[in-house]
Amino acid sequence: MISSAILLYVDPGSGSYLVQAIIAAILGFLFYFKTIWWRIKSFFTRKKKDDNTENHNVDA
């Protein structure tokens, strides 16, 4: 019978680094897809021209 035991020790420093890397990867993917979604959304939507928001040069 062949049995192999895999012994894995993760010290607190390595464990916290692994957790930090996983969180950074998740946030990176979320930011990436948020940016893609914003580009797709802005492609299909147009800005409406509003005369009230335009800057007019008025001499006071």
Residue pairs with C-beta under 8 A, 6 or more apart in sequence:
10 18
